[in-house]
């Protein structure tokens, strides 16, 4: 199996990429060391025929392989869904490559799985569910497809637009490179990924929902100017030190209980602050009070809205050039 690599960024991409989406350099071709069981072993999986005349994988007949390639078809019919609990608590599985027809990965598909590397198929638009779903008793559920698994490495398809709620909650991911077509990262998608230190957004991301990156180990984050909503997506990140908001962003929100946050680079385009930069203190009677984290330095243009806000609310201030463009 061949991959295309950017020697400048030292990042490996799927063969569909000819140029690096981050620096624009032409990619070189290299062969992966790992060889997957690429044979369409139809007897290895358990299937269910769906109403739309496609198949869903509902389980494994035996948990013995480290490397699996999901077939495109079963008995000539497309395999489109990875079902709930299909790879639940696998002990040996390390690396999986999705077949080209997969369009849905259901909640808890890889719950508590030993999986470490996932390569998604081109054409996949969403991972998991965009909203919390309800079970047969109408109880609101919030499980993600890879929640509490051992996933460390993810190869996203360029077609991906949405990463659903709790998709990679409490996994082992260390670095994220999000594809250029991603539009939305849903609630708690990467929450409690405590090994996660770096996230690289491509321009085009629009929505980062509440808790998306909470309780991670990110040290610095750059939020592109295409982001329209990021609310409380980075609350309670205890290692976060620097936040860079790109020129064009109009509001500052979130970053609550980020007790080691040192600087927020704020462009002149910002005209609103809402529910941001505070720490929560619980009183003896259980009542919670929020106080501003006064050690945070707002780096912003002189006489900008952020400058006035810092002065009026007791935050520290440093003057910057007019806008931050990344």
Secondary structure, DSSP 8 states (H G I E B T S, - for coil): -EEEEETTTTEEE-TT-SB-TTT--B-EEEE-S-----S--TTSEEEEE-TTS-EEEEEES----SEEE--SEETTEEEEEE-TTTTTT-SS--EEE--TT--EE-TTTTTT----EEE--TT--EES-SS-EE-TT--EE---TTTTS---EEE--TT--EE-TTTTTT----EEE--TT--EE-TTTTTT-TT--EEE--TT--EE-TTTTTT----EEEE-TT--B-TTTTTT-TT--EEEE-TT--EEEE-TT-TT--EEEE-TT--EEEEESEEEEE-TTS-EEEEE-TT-EEEE-TTSHHHHHHHHHT-EEEE--S----
